[in-house]
Amino acid sequence: MRPFEYARPQNESEALDLLNDHDANTAVLAGGTDLIALLQEDLQAPQRVVDIKQVESMQGIAADGDGVVIGALTTLEEISESPMLADYRSLGDVVDGVRAIQIQQMGTLGGDLCHLPNCWFYRNGYGLLALENGESLVAAGDNRYHAILGNQGPAKFVSAARFAPALIAWGADVRVIGPDAGSSEWLPLEHFFVTPKVESQGVSVLKPGQLISHVRLPATTGRVSSTYEVLQMEGLDWPLATAAATIDLDGGVVREASIVMGHVAPMPWVAHEAAQSLIGQPVDEVSAGRAGEIAVAQATPLRDNAYKVQLAKTAVKRAVLSAADMLEGAL
Ligand SMILES: Cc1cc2nc3c(=O)[nH]c(=O)nc-3n(C[C@H](O)[C@H](O)[C@H](O)COP(=O)(O)OP(=O)(O)OC[C@H]3O[C@@H](n4cnc5c(N)ncnc54)[C@H](O)[C@@H]3O)c2cc1C
């Protein structure tokens, strides 16, 4: 680990001032469960680490009209225990999947959304795109955990943001602040993530010196939701494929639906056509299974990860059935 300055701002504008020194060669520290590893491995070498944990405005969960605003520093545990989020079941499902109490207590929502890929090429210092002489090391190498959708460009990692599918399926917005103190913007979380074409693009629209301060969820308006993660291990593990579904049911028939897949593409993958196929249908194994088929119809698996197509298809089917409380006994 290289030496760096450590700063602990007390409010948002102090945080932005500190982040924008040193030509913004700085890093945000929240729970630190991943950033510390990135620093230790020299994958990030900021001149200053800005520890935002004391910034009060970015903590906790509050009502926002009929919806809810969640501070970026809210921990996974707080999300799962908040009565205000009880009706957003797909979020609790994500926390349940992170089967380590330590991570649930330390990890934050902002840290999850900005989590850099777990791709082993990236984590071993080959960069996000892992290109050597213009050739993809991922395409030629061990790509069993890589993308099956959106992978035709140089980016073949999968987005690590575990809450993103559930939040996007709920139509969440994210508040980005900076780089100047006082500048802030709400944007749909769906538009926050990017699939980089060049290394410098990163994995989100965040520019140096910016950070996420809050996430806003709309009112549930009676909609139901679920996240289904396919995990290899019972312990701490990253999903192989995830699907989140939010559904508006009217007399047993789907009036509106949103399906978003995770860990299958360099960004959360919104399955519009799959969701559309549910409209006007009752939720059952046939309609949920068809949505799964449609969700992966455009998949382009790499050499070692065709198995993920089946996992993603099943994740979609089960997320849809689970949202409607029909997973029990289903295949
Ligand atoms: C050994 C280990 C194994 C883990 N395994 C898993 C696992 O299998 N599954 C799983 O889901 N999680 C796992 N995690 C937890 C993982 O780190 C979580 O995603 C956690 O939510 C990250 O939150 P954090 O606050 O600790 O992030 P940090 O480590 O503080 O930050 C993560 C990244 O986000 C940036 N960042 C943080 N907050 C903001 C913000 N508000 N705005 C802009 N950028 C920000 C940081 O600069 C950094 O790049 C593991 C952690 C550890 C230590």
The ligand as an SDF file (V2000), in Angstrom:
LIG
                    3D

 53 58  0  0  0  0  0  0  0  0999 V2000
  -13.3370  -10.2260    2.1620 C   0  0  0  0  0  0  0  0  0  0  0  0
  -14.5690   -9.5670    1.6090 C   0  0  0  0  0  0  0  0  0  0  0  0
  -15.3940  -10.2730    0.8010 C   0  0  0  0  0  0  0  0  0  0  0  0
  -16.5450   -9.6780    0.2980 C   0  0  0  0  0  0  0  0  0  0  0  0
  -17.3390  -10.4540   -0.4520 N   0  0  0  0  0  0  0  0  0  0  0  0
  -18.5380   -9.9980   -0.8290 C   0  0  0  0  0  0  0  0  0  0  0  0
  -19.4270  -10.8390   -1.4840 C   0  0  0  0  0  0  0  0  0  0  0  0
  -19.1300  -12.0030   -1.7430 O   0  0  0  0  0  0  0  0  0  0  0  0
  -20.6160  -10.3530   -1.8460 N   0  0  0  0  0  0  0  0  0  0  0  0
  -20.9520   -9.0590   -1.5710 C   0  0  0  0  0  0  0  0  0  0  0  0
  -22.0440   -8.6330   -1.9460 O   0  0  0  0  0  0  0  0  0  0  0  0
  -20.1340   -8.2380   -0.9330 N   0  0  0  0  0  0  0  0  0  0  0  0
  -18.9450   -8.6810   -0.5510 C   0  0  0  0  0  0  0  0  0  0  0  0
  -18.1180   -7.8600    0.1230 N   0  0  0  0  0  0  0  0  0  0  0  0
  -18.6060   -6.5450    0.4970 C   0  0  0  0  0  0  0  0  0  0  0  0
  -18.4950   -5.4640   -0.5120 C   0  0  0  0  0  0  0  0  0  0  0  0
  -17.3210   -4.8020   -0.3000 O   0  0  0  0  0  0  0  0  0  0  0  0
  -19.7900   -4.6780   -0.5090 C   0  0  0  0  0  0  0  0  0  0  0  0
  -20.1370   -4.4380   -1.8500 O   0  0  0  0  0  0  0  0  0  0  0  0
  -19.9420   -3.3740    0.2950 C   0  0  0  0  0  0  0  0  0  0  0  0
  -21.3070   -2.9530    0.1930 O   0  0  0  0  0  0  0  0  0  0  0  0
  -19.0930   -2.2200   -0.1300 C   0  0  0  0  0  0  0  0  0  0  0  0
  -19.4200   -1.1270    0.7220 O   0  0  0  0  0  0  0  0  0  0  0  0
  -18.3390   -0.2930    1.5110 P   0  0  0  0  0  0  0  0  0  0  0  0
  -19.0900    0.8330    2.1310 O   0  0  0  0  0  0  0  0  0  0  0  0
  -17.5420   -1.1600    2.4270 O   0  0  0  0  0  0  0  0  0  0  0  0
  -17.4490    0.2260    0.2930 O   0  0  0  0  0  0  0  0  0  0  0  0
  -15.9750    0.8060    0.2660 P   0  0  0  0  0  0  0  0  0  0  0  0
  -14.9950   -0.3020    0.3070 O   0  0  0  0  0  0  0  0  0  0  0  0
  -15.8030    1.9160    1.2350 O   0  0  0  0  0  0  0  0  0  0  0  0
  -16.0280    1.4130   -1.2050 O   0  0  0  0  0  0  0  0  0  0  0  0
  -16.1940    0.5800   -2.3370 C   0  0  0  0  0  0  0  0  0  0  0  0
  -15.9660    1.4590   -3.5890 C   0  0  0  0  0  0  0  0  0  0  0  0
  -17.0030    2.4260   -3.6940 O   0  0  0  0  0  0  0  0  0  0  0  0
  -16.4640    3.7660   -3.5990 C   0  0  0  0  0  0  0  0  0  0  0  0
  -17.4640    4.4870   -2.8090 N   0  0  0  0  0  0  0  0  0  0  0  0
  -17.9300    4.1690   -1.5840 C   0  0  0  0  0  0  0  0  0  0  0  0
  -18.9390    4.9680   -1.2430 N   0  0  0  0  0  0  0  0  0  0  0  0
  -19.1130    5.8330   -2.2510 C   0  0  0  0  0  0  0  0  0  0  0  0
  -20.0230    6.9100   -2.4960 C   0  0  0  0  0  0  0  0  0  0  0  0
  -20.9590    7.2660   -1.6080 N   0  0  0  0  0  0  0  0  0  0  0  0
  -19.9230    7.5850   -3.6700 N   0  0  0  0  0  0  0  0  0  0  0  0
  -18.9700    7.2580   -4.5720 C   0  0  0  0  0  0  0  0  0  0  0  0
  -18.0870    6.2390   -4.4050 N   0  0  0  0  0  0  0  0  0  0  0  0
  -18.1660    5.5370   -3.2630 C   0  0  0  0  0  0  0  0  0  0  0  0
  -15.0960    3.6190   -2.9830 C   0  0  0  0  0  0  0  0  0  0  0  0
  -14.2260    4.6450   -3.3700 O   0  0  0  0  0  0  0  0  0  0  0  0
  -14.6700    2.2460   -3.5270 C   0  0  0  0  0  0  0  0  0  0  0  0
  -14.1820    2.3600   -4.8330 O   0  0  0  0  0  0  0  0  0  0  0  0
  -16.9040   -8.3710    0.6100 C   0  0  0  0  0  0  0  0  0  0  0  0
  -16.0420   -7.6270    1.4120 C   0  0  0  0  0  0  0  0  0  0  0  0
  -14.8960   -8.2210    1.9250 C   0  0  0  0  0  0  0  0  0  0  0  0
  -13.9920   -7.4450    2.8430 C   0  0  0  0  0  0  0  0  0  0  0  0
  1  2  1  0
  2  3  1  0
  2 52  2  0
  3  4  2  0
  4  5  1  0
  4 50  1  0
  5  6  2  0
  6  7  1  0
  6 13  1  0
  7  8  2  0
  7  9  1  0
  9 10  1  0
 10 11  2  0
 10 12  1  0
 12 13  2  0
 13 14  1  0
 14 15  1  0
 14 50  1  0
 15 16  1  0
 16 17  1  0
 16 18  1  0
 18 19  1  0
 18 20  1  0
 20 21  1  0
 20 22  1  0
 22 23  1  0
 23 24  1  0
 24 25  2  0
 24 26  1  0
 24 27  1  0
 27 28  1  0
 28 29  2  0
 28 30  1  0
 28 31  1  0
 31 32  1  0
 32 33  1  0
 33 34  1  0
 33 48  1  0
 34 35  1  0
 35 36  1  0
 35 46  1  0
 36 37  1  0
 36 45  1  0
 37 38  2  0
 38 39  1  0
 39 40  1  0
 39 45  2  0
 40 41  1  0
 40 42  2  0
 42 43  1  0
 43 44  2  0
 44 45  1  0
 46 47  1  0
 46 48  1  0
 48 49  1  0
 50 51  2  0
 51 52  1  0
 52 53  1  0
M  END
$$$$
